Amino acid sequence: MTKQQEKVYRYILTNPGCTTHDIMRDTFIQCPSGRISELREQGVKIISVGQKKYEGSKAFEMYAIEEPLTKQKSVVSIIDGRAVETFVEMPV
């Protein structure tokens, strides 16, 4: 994931119902719709949750992330003198 893709991903994740206008205003990324398309191609489940209309402009799609990405983190614990590895799901 590129830095711009990650910024867009994290913004949508923390601001469900945001528009590309919101993303542009808050992250300074000039083409968030391109990053959204790229993220969808990578398997990120970004969904449209409606439209928002700003005064004097066309309606903007509102976005949310249906299933946040996760990664597995390895955790090693010592139990009865033995190292035991477990995996924990963590958000990306």
C-alpha positions as CSV (number, residue, x, y, z in Angstrom):
1,M,0.0,0.0,0.0
2,T,1.4,3.4,-1.0
3,K,1.5,6.3,1.5
4,Q,-1.4,8.0,-0.2
5,Q,-3.5,4.8,-0.3
6,E,-2.8,4.3,3.4
7,K,-3.9,7.9,4.2
8,V,-7.1,7.4,2.3
9,Y,-7.7,3.9,3.9
10,R,-7.2,5.3,7.4
11,Y,-9.3,8.4,6.7
12,I,-12.3,6.3,5.5
13,L,-11.8,3.8,8.3
14,T,-12.0,6.6,11.0
15,N,-14.6,8.7,9.1
16,P,-17.3,6.4,7.7
17,G,-19.6,8.4,5.5
18,C,-16.9,10.7,4.2
19,T,-16.8,12.0,0.7
20,T,-13.9,12.5,-1.7
21,H,-14.3,16.2,-1.0
22,D,-13.8,15.5,2.8
23,I,-10.7,13.3,2.0
24,M,-9.2,16.0,-0.3
25,R,-9.8,18.8,2.3
26,D,-8.4,16.8,5.3
27,T,-5.5,14.8,3.7
28,F,-4.5,17.2,0.8
29,I,-4.7,14.2,-1.6
30,Q,-5.9,15.6,-4.9
31,C,-7.3,12.4,-6.4
32,P,-8.8,10.3,-3.6
33,S,-11.1,8.5,-6.1
34,G,-8.1,7.1,-7.8
35,R,-6.7,5.8,-4.5
36,I,-10.1,4.3,-3.7
37,S,-10.1,2.5,-7.0
38,E,-6.6,1.2,-6.4
39,L,-7.5,0.0,-2.8
40,R,-10.6,-1.8,-4.2
41,E,-8.4,-3.6,-6.8
42,Q,-6.2,-4.7,-3.9
43,G,-9.2,-6.3,-2.2
44,V,-10.2,-3.6,0.3
45,K,-14.0,-3.6,0.7
46,I,-14.9,0.1,0.4
47,I,-18.6,0.6,0.0
48,S,-20.8,3.5,-1.0
49,V,-23.2,4.4,1.8
50,G,-25.1,7.2,0.1
51,Q,-24.5,10.7,-1.3
52,K,-23.9,14.1,0.1
53,K,-24.6,17.4,-1.7
54,Y,-22.6,20.5,-1.1
55,E,-24.0,23.9,-2.0
56,G,-23.4,24.6,-5.7
57,S,-21.8,21.3,-6.6
58,K,-22.8,17.8,-7.7
59,A,-23.5,15.1,-5.2
60,F,-20.5,13.2,-3.8
61,E,-20.5,9.5,-2.9
62,M,-20.1,8.7,0.7
63,Y,-17.7,5.9,1.6
64,A,-17.1,3.4,4.4
65,I,-14.9,0.3,4.8
66,E,-17.0,-2.8,5.2
67,E,-14.3,-5.1,6.5
68,P,-11.1,-3.5,8.0
69,L,-7.9,-5.1,6.9
70,T,-6.1,-7.1,9.6
71,K,-2.7,-8.6,9.9
72,Q,-1.4,-11.4,12.2
73,K,1.1,-10.5,14.9
74,S,3.2,-13.2,16.4
75,V,3.2,-13.3,20.2
76,V,5.7,-15.5,22.0
77,S,5.0,-16.5,25.6
78,I,7.0,-18.6,28.0
79,I,4.8,-21.4,29.5
80,D,6.3,-24.0,31.7
81,G,9.8,-23.2,30.4
82,R,8.8,-23.5,26.8
83,A,8.3,-20.8,24.2
84,V,4.8,-20.9,22.8
85,E,3.9,-18.8,19.7
86,T,0.4,-17.6,19.1
87,F,-1.0,-15.3,16.5
88,V,-3.2,-12.3,17.2
89,E,-5.3,-10.5,14.5
90,M,-4.6,-6.8,14.6
91,P,-5.9,-3.9,12.4
92,V,-3.6,-2.6,9.7
